[in-house]
Amino acid sequence: MLSDAQWAELEPLVEARRPKGKTPPQDLRRTVSAILWRHQNGAKWRAVPAELGPWWRAAQIFIRWARAGVWERLLSLVQERGVQLGMVFLDGTSVRAHQKAAGAARRGDLKLSEIIVRRLAALVADLGPRLG
């Protein structure tokens, strides 16, 4: 869950970039926390903890925002503000590919948005309290 300090820094950026609809998303802080949790942990959507709200709401918001380009705009806004993002490295010897992973882009592919949300998750982790 996003701390009060993390959400205070992230909320104006999200509000500036999210699509404005007829009704605002319910409990946006919890939903963004669920999206960031899922991408930090590499879990399936259904594994999102219940205290972060319904998994399907987080998945639905993530997919809608990915198709609308919200994550790209949010990342560019964060970078314009000068926030330094951390780097994450994966050891390819321990990552197994699915037998159908041939590398072709699928229709409605959300891979770029998933990468961007992982970067935002790294940013949020950096916003936490720092040990001196």
Rosetta constraint file for C-alpha pairs under 8 A:
AtomPair CA 1 CA 30 HARMONIC 6.99 0.50
AtomPair CA 1 CA 33 HARMONIC 5.32 0.50
AtomPair CA 1 CA 34 HARMONIC 7.54 0.50
AtomPair CA 1 CA 37 HARMONIC 7.82 0.50
AtomPair CA 1 CA 52 HARMONIC 7.13 0.50
AtomPair CA 2 CA 6 HARMONIC 5.87 0.50
AtomPair CA 2 CA 7 HARMONIC 5.90 0.50
AtomPair CA 2 CA 29 HARMONIC 7.37 0.50
AtomPair CA 2 CA 30 HARMONIC 7.81 0.50
AtomPair CA 2 CA 33 HARMONIC 5.82 0.50
AtomPair CA 2 CA 124 HARMONIC 7.93 0.50
AtomPair CA 3 CA 7 HARMONIC 6.11 0.50
AtomPair CA 3 CA 128 HARMONIC 7.63 0.50
AtomPair CA 4 CA 8 HARMONIC 5.98 0.50
AtomPair CA 5 CA 9 HARMONIC 6.42 0.50
AtomPair CA 5 CA 127 HARMONIC 7.77 0.50
AtomPair CA 5 CA 128 HARMONIC 7.72 0.50
AtomPair CA 6 CA 10 HARMONIC 6.12 0.50
AtomPair CA 6 CA 124 HARMONIC 6.53 0.50
AtomPair CA 6 CA 127 HARMONIC 5.76 0.50
AtomPair CA 6 CA 128 HARMONIC 6.63 0.50
AtomPair CA 7 CA 11 HARMONIC 5.42 0.50
AtomPair CA 7 CA 29 HARMONIC 7.11 0.50
AtomPair CA 8 CA 12 HARMONIC 7.42 0.50
AtomPair CA 9 CA 13 HARMONIC 7.59 0.50
AtomPair CA 10 CA 14 HARMONIC 6.27 0.50
AtomPair CA 11 CA 15 HARMONIC 6.03 0.50
AtomPair CA 11 CA 29 HARMONIC 7.81 0.50
AtomPair CA 12 CA 16 HARMONIC 6.03 0.50
AtomPair CA 13 CA 17 HARMONIC 6.47 0.50
AtomPair CA 13 CA 74 HARMONIC 6.78 0.50
AtomPair CA 13 CA 77 HARMONIC 7.22 0.50
AtomPair CA 13 CA 78 HARMONIC 7.46 0.50
AtomPair CA 14 CA 18 HARMONIC 5.78 0.50
AtomPair CA 14 CA 74 HARMONIC 6.71 0.50
AtomPair CA 17 CA 70 HARMONIC 6.11 0.50
AtomPair CA 17 CA 73 HARMONIC 6.46 0.50
AtomPair CA 17 CA 74 HARMONIC 5.95 0.50
AtomPair CA 18 CA 65 HARMONIC 7.42 0.50
AtomPair CA 18 CA 70 HARMONIC 5.99 0.50
AtomPair CA 19 CA 65 HARMONIC 7.71 0.50
AtomPair CA 19 CA 68 HARMONIC 7.94 0.50
AtomPair CA 19 CA 70 HARMONIC 7.50 0.50
AtomPair CA 20 CA 24 HARMONIC 7.10 0.50
AtomPair CA 27 CA 31 HARMONIC 6.45 0.50
AtomPair CA 28 CA 32 HARMONIC 6.03 0.50
AtomPair CA 29 CA 33 HARMONIC 6.10 0.50
AtomPair CA 30 CA 34 HARMONIC 6.18 0.50
AtomPair CA 30 CA 52 HARMONIC 5.31 0.50
AtomPair CA 30 CA 53 HARMONIC 6.51 0.50
AtomPair CA 31 CA 35 HARMONIC 6.33 0.50
AtomPair CA 31 CA 52 HARMONIC 6.59 0.50
AtomPair CA 31 CA 53 HARMONIC 6.66 0.50
AtomPair CA 31 CA 57 HARMONIC 7.13 0.50
AtomPair CA 31 CA 58 HARMONIC 5.25 0.50
AtomPair CA 31 CA 61 HARMONIC 7.92 0.50
AtomPair CA 32 CA 36 HARMONIC 6.13 0.50
AtomPair CA 32 CA 58 HARMONIC 7.18 0.50
AtomPair CA 33 CA 37 HARMONIC 5.93 0.50
AtomPair CA 33 CA 52 HARMONIC 6.71 0.50
AtomPair CA 34 CA 38 HARMONIC 6.10 0.50
AtomPair CA 34 CA 48 HARMONIC 6.40 0.50
AtomPair CA 34 CA 49 HARMONIC 7.76 0.50
AtomPair CA 34 CA 52 HARMONIC 5.34 0.50
AtomPair CA 34 CA 53 HARMONIC 7.32 0.50
AtomPair CA 34 CA 55 HARMONIC 7.57 0.50
AtomPair CA 34 CA 58 HARMONIC 6.14 0.50
AtomPair CA 35 CA 39 HARMONIC 6.39 0.50
AtomPair CA 35 CA 58 HARMONIC 5.78 0.50
AtomPair CA 35 CA 59 HARMONIC 7.31 0.50
AtomPair CA 35 CA 62 HARMONIC 6.88 0.50
AtomPair CA 35 CA 117 HARMONIC 7.86 0.50
AtomPair CA 36 CA 40 HARMONIC 5.99 0.50
AtomPair CA 36 CA 117 HARMONIC 6.70 0.50
AtomPair CA 36 CA 118 HARMONIC 7.17 0.50
AtomPair CA 36 CA 120 HARMONIC 7.53 0.50
AtomPair CA 36 CA 121 HARMONIC 5.23 0.50
AtomPair CA 37 CA 41 HARMONIC 6.11 0.50
AtomPair CA 37 CA 48 HARMONIC 7.38 0.50
AtomPair CA 37 CA 121 HARMONIC 7.62 0.50
AtomPair CA 38 CA 42 HARMONIC 5.77 0.50
AtomPair CA 38 CA 43 HARMONIC 5.44 0.50
AtomPair CA 38 CA 44 HARMONIC 7.01 0.50
AtomPair CA 38 CA 45 HARMONIC 6.69 0.50
AtomPair CA 38 CA 47 HARMONIC 7.93 0.50
AtomPair CA 38 CA 48 HARMONIC 6.33 0.50
AtomPair CA 39 CA 43 HARMONIC 7.08 0.50
AtomPair CA 39 CA 114 HARMONIC 7.18 0.50
AtomPair CA 39 CA 117 HARMONIC 6.68 0.50
AtomPair CA 39 CA 118 HARMONIC 5.47 0.50
AtomPair CA 39 CA 121 HARMONIC 7.10 0.50
AtomPair CA 40 CA 118 HARMONIC 6.24 0.50
AtomPair CA 40 CA 121 HARMONIC 6.15 0.50
AtomPair CA 40 CA 122 HARMONIC 7.68 0.50
AtomPair CA 43 CA 47 HARMONIC 6.18 0.50
AtomPair CA 43 CA 48 HARMONIC 7.52 0.50
AtomPair CA 44 CA 48 HARMONIC 7.35 0.50
AtomPair CA 45 CA 55 HARMONIC 5.78 0.50
AtomPair CA 45 CA 56 HARMONIC 7.30 0.50
AtomPair CA 45 CA 58 HARMONIC 7.95 0.50
AtomPair CA 45 CA 59 HARMONIC 6.50 0.50
AtomPair CA 46 CA 55 HARMONIC 5.63 0.50
AtomPair CA 46 CA 56 HARMONIC 7.59 0.50
AtomPair CA 47 CA 55 HARMONIC 7.56 0.50
AtomPair CA 48 CA 52 HARMONIC 7.00 0.50
AtomPair CA 48 CA 54 HARMONIC 7.95 0.50
AtomPair CA 48 CA 55 HARMONIC 5.71 0.50
AtomPair CA 49 CA 53 HARMONIC 7.43 0.50
AtomPair CA 49 CA 55 HARMONIC 7.87 0.50
AtomPair CA 50 CA 54 HARMONIC 6.43 0.50
AtomPair CA 50 CA 55 HARMONIC 7.62 0.50
AtomPair CA 53 CA 57 HARMONIC 7.50 0.50
AtomPair CA 53 CA 58 HARMONIC 7.76 0.50
AtomPair CA 54 CA 58 HARMONIC 6.92 0.50
AtomPair CA 55 CA 59 HARMONIC 6.27 0.50
AtomPair CA 56 CA 60 HARMONIC 5.92 0.50
AtomPair CA 57 CA 61 HARMONIC 6.14 0.50
AtomPair CA 58 CA 62 HARMONIC 6.05 0.50
AtomPair CA 59 CA 63 HARMONIC 6.13 0.50
AtomPair CA 60 CA 64 HARMONIC 6.10 0.50
AtomPair CA 61 CA 65 HARMONIC 5.94 0.50
AtomPair CA 62 CA 66 HARMONIC 5.95 0.50
AtomPair CA 63 CA 67 HARMONIC 6.23 0.50
AtomPair CA 63 CA 110 HARMONIC 7.39 0.50
AtomPair CA 64 CA 68 HARMONIC 6.24 0.50
AtomPair CA 65 CA 69 HARMONIC 6.03 0.50
AtomPair CA 65 CA 70 HARMONIC 5.02 0.50
AtomPair CA 65 CA 71 HARMONIC 6.57 0.50
AtomPair CA 66 CA 70 HARMONIC 6.05 0.50
AtomPair CA 66 CA 71 HARMONIC 6.09 0.50
AtomPair CA 66 CA 110 HARMONIC 6.52 0.50
AtomPair CA 66 CA 113 HARMONIC 5.52 0.50
AtomPair CA 67 CA 108 HARMONIC 7.61 0.50
AtomPair CA 67 CA 110 HARMONIC 7.65 0.50
AtomPair CA 69 CA 73 HARMONIC 6.43 0.50
AtomPair CA 69 CA 113 HARMONIC 7.99 0.50
AtomPair CA 70 CA 74 HARMONIC 5.98 0.50
AtomPair CA 71 CA 75 HARMONIC 6.07 0.50
AtomPair CA 71 CA 113 HARMONIC 6.08 0.50
AtomPair CA 71 CA 116 HARMONIC 6.36 0.50
AtomPair CA 71 CA 117 HARMONIC 6.76 0.50
AtomPair CA 72 CA 76 HARMONIC 6.22 0.50
AtomPair CA 72 CA 113 HARMONIC 7.08 0.50
AtomPair CA 72 CA 116 HARMONIC 6.76 0.50
AtomPair CA 73 CA 77 HARMONIC 6.17 0.50
AtomPair CA 74 CA 78 HARMONIC 6.22 0.50
AtomPair CA 75 CA 79 HARMONIC 6.17 0.50
AtomPair CA 75 CA 116 HARMONIC 6.82 0.50
AtomPair CA 75 CA 120 HARMONIC 6.95 0.50
AtomPair CA 76 CA 80 HARMONIC 6.07 0.50
AtomPair CA 77 CA 81 HARMONIC 6.36 0.50
AtomPair CA 78 CA 82 HARMONIC 6.78 0.50
AtomPair CA 78 CA 83 HARMONIC 6.02 0.50
AtomPair CA 79 CA 83 HARMONIC 5.61 0.50
AtomPair CA 79 CA 84 HARMONIC 7.23 0.50
AtomPair CA 83 CA 123 HARMONIC 7.72 0.50
AtomPair CA 84 CA 123 HARMONIC 7.44 0.50
AtomPair CA 85 CA 119 HARMONIC 6.66 0.50
AtomPair CA 85 CA 120 HARMONIC 7.72 0.50
AtomPair CA 85 CA 122 HARMONIC 6.44 0.50
AtomPair CA 85 CA 123 HARMONIC 5.35 0.50
AtomPair CA 85 CA 126 HARMONIC 7.92 0.50
AtomPair CA 86 CA 119 HARMONIC 7.47 0.50
AtomPair CA 86 CA 122 HARMONIC 5.94 0.50
AtomPair CA 86 CA 123 HARMONIC 6.84 0.50
AtomPair CA 86 CA 126 HARMONIC 7.82 0.50
AtomPair CA 87 CA 119 HARMONIC 7.96 0.50
AtomPair CA 87 CA 122 HARMONIC 7.80 0.50
AtomPair CA 91 CA 95 HARMONIC 7.11 0.50
AtomPair CA 97 CA 101 HARMONIC 6.18 0.50
AtomPair CA 105 CA 109 HARMONIC 6.34 0.50
AtomPair CA 110 CA 114 HARMONIC 6.30 0.50
AtomPair CA 111 CA 115 HARMONIC 6.35 0.50
AtomPair CA 112 CA 116 HARMONIC 6.28 0.50
AtomPair CA 113 CA 117 HARMONIC 6.11 0.50
AtomPair CA 114 CA 118 HARMONIC 6.24 0.50
AtomPair CA 115 CA 119 HARMONIC 6.43 0.50
AtomPair CA 116 CA 120 HARMONIC 6.30 0.50
AtomPair CA 117 CA 121 HARMONIC 6.02 0.50
AtomPair CA 118 CA 122 HARMONIC 6.28 0.50
AtomPair CA 119 CA 123 HARMONIC 6.33 0.50
AtomPair CA 120 CA 124 HARMONIC 6.21 0.50
AtomPair CA 121 CA 125 HARMONIC 6.18 0.50
AtomPair CA 122 CA 126 HARMONIC 6.32 0.50
AtomPair CA 123 CA 127 HARMONIC 6.41 0.50
AtomPair CA 124 CA 128 HARMONIC 6.91 0.50
AtomPair CA 126 CA 130 HARMONIC 7.98 0.50
